Amino acid sequence: MSITAHQVVTLHYVLSDVLSDGSTRVLDDSNARQKPLEYLHGHDNILPGLERDLDGKAAGDELRVTLAPADAYGLRNDDLVQEVSRASFGGADIEPGSRFQTEGEAGPQIVTVLNIEGETVTVDTNHPLAGHTLRYQVKILDVREATRAELAKGHPLPPGTEHSKVEDRKVL
């Protein structure tokens, strides 16, 4: 069965960051964690560039996908580096490199603390991988039709989940 919209895909991947000298640094490895990724194809569950390259593939296929920043987490935007008051963090213990998830205008976003000077904290709301070229080494393990409940929810669900017990999130 080839991967198309509304199918659940199970795969293993190794995600690497392509460095400026052409070498790579492994960021995540589902094989090492012994936990494959399962996602619902065509429902914005993974990066669009990766999903596009998986379209039409089948169980057993292996591929290497390189995503330019625009097809991954976007280009870095220097306007997303801001200074905020230390009071914005309440009593949280922060230091440069600390990361927090906050609610942004477009949904959840990751904030990275860059610098602290007195009561002023410099933060970066770019995704930590914005501006990075990413490489995926992928092995497709399984492709199956999504259940009615999975289509209603927009992502894979545990086996046996009945559609009558799930609130519809998407309209097909």
Backbone hydrogen bonds, N-H to C=O, Kabsch-Sander energy under -0.5 kcal/mol:
donor,donor_aa,acceptor,acceptor_aa,energy
3,I,57,K,-3.2
6,H,41,H,-2.4
7,Q,4,T,-0.8
8,V,144,R,-2.6
9,V,7,Q,-0.5
9,V,39,Y,-2.8
10,T,142,D,-2.7
11,L,37,L,-2.7
12,H,139,K,-2.5
14,V,137,Q,-1.8
15,L,28,D,-3.0
16,S,14,V,-0.5
16,S,135,R,-2.9
17,D,25,R,-2.7
18,V,133,T,-3.0
19,L,17,D,-0.7
19,L,23,S,-3.1
22,G,19,L,-2.3
25,R,17,D,-1.8
27,L,15,L,-3.3
28,D,15,L,-1.7
30,S,13,Y,-2.3
31,N,13,Y,-0.6
33,R,29,D,-1.5
34,Q,30,S,-0.6
34,Q,31,N,-0.9
35,K,30,S,-2.2
37,L,11,L,-2.8
39,Y,9,V,-2.3
41,H,7,Q,-3.0
41,H,39,Y,-0.7
43,H,40,L,-1.2
45,N,40,L,-0.5
49,G,71,D,-1.1
51,E,47,L,-2.6
52,R,48,P,-2.5
53,D,49,G,-1.5
54,L,50,L,-1.4
55,D,51,E,-1.3
56,G,3,I,-2.7
57,K,54,L,-2.3
59,A,1,M,-0.6
60,G,140,I,-3.3
61,D,58,A,-2.3
63,L,138,V,-2.2
65,V,136,Y,-2.9
67,L,65,V,-0.5
67,L,134,L,-3.3
68,A,66,T,-0.5
71,D,68,A,-1.7
72,A,68,A,-0.7
72,A,69,P,-1.3
74,G,69,P,-2.6
78,D,76,R,-0.5
80,L,77,N,-2.2
81,V,78,D,-1.5
82,Q,80,L,-0.6
82,Q,123,V,-2.6
84,V,121,V,-2.9
86,R,119,E,-2.7
88,S,85,S,-1.9
89,F,86,R,-2.0
90,G,87,A,-1.9
92,A,89,F,-2.2
94,I,92,A,-0.8
97,G,113,V,-3.5
98,S,95,E,-2.6
100,F,111,V,-2.4
102,T,100,F,-0.5
102,T,109,Q,-3.0
104,G,102,T,-0.7
104,G,107,G,-3.0
107,G,104,G,-1.4
109,Q,102,T,-3.0
111,V,100,F,-3.3
112,T,124,D,-2.5
113,V,98,S,-2.8
114,L,112,T,-0.5
114,L,122,T,-3.3
115,N,122,T,-1.5
117,E,120,T,-3.0
120,T,117,E,-2.4
121,V,84,V,-3.1
122,T,115,N,-2.8
123,V,82,Q,-3.0
123,V,121,V,-0.6
124,D,112,T,-2.5
125,T,80,L,-2.5
130,A,127,H,-2.5
131,G,74,G,-3.2
132,H,129,L,-1.9
133,T,18,V,-0.6
134,L,67,L,-2.3
135,R,16,S,-2.9
136,Y,65,V,-3.3
137,Q,14,V,-2.1
138,V,63,L,-3.2
138,V,136,Y,-0.6
139,K,12,H,-2.5
140,I,61,D,-2.8
141,L,10,T,-2.6
141,L,139,K,-0.5
142,D,10,T,-1.9
144,R,8,V,-2.3
146,A,6,H,-1.8
151,L,147,T,-2.3
152,A,148,R,-2.1
153,K,149,A,-2.1
154,G,150,E,-2.7
155,H,150,E,-0.9
161,T,158,P,-1.6
165,K,162,E,-1.7
166,V,163,H,-1.5
169,R,152,A,-3.8
170,K,152,A,-1.2
